[in-house]
Amino acid sequence: MPRKIEVSPLSRAARLGEKAQATDNVSRSIVDAETKKRDAKTERLRAARLKAEAETPVLLATKQPRKK
């Protein structure tokens, strides 16, 4: 008669915990990579905006004479 292998509930919970931990690690690495990419883009765009603002001449507003 073949012996039945019993899986203890603790080992099942441990396996599920390992899977959850692996999923958590992967999802966190994806989110971190997206955050780094977004921050790099923000810095690049900010530098381009500041450069464009520095190169643009500043126009001073002059008062228009009032019509009587």
ABEGO torsion letter per residue (X at the ends): XBBBBBBBAAAAAAAAAAAAAAAAAAAAAAAAAAAAAAAAAAAAAAAAAAAAAAABBBBBBBBBBBBX
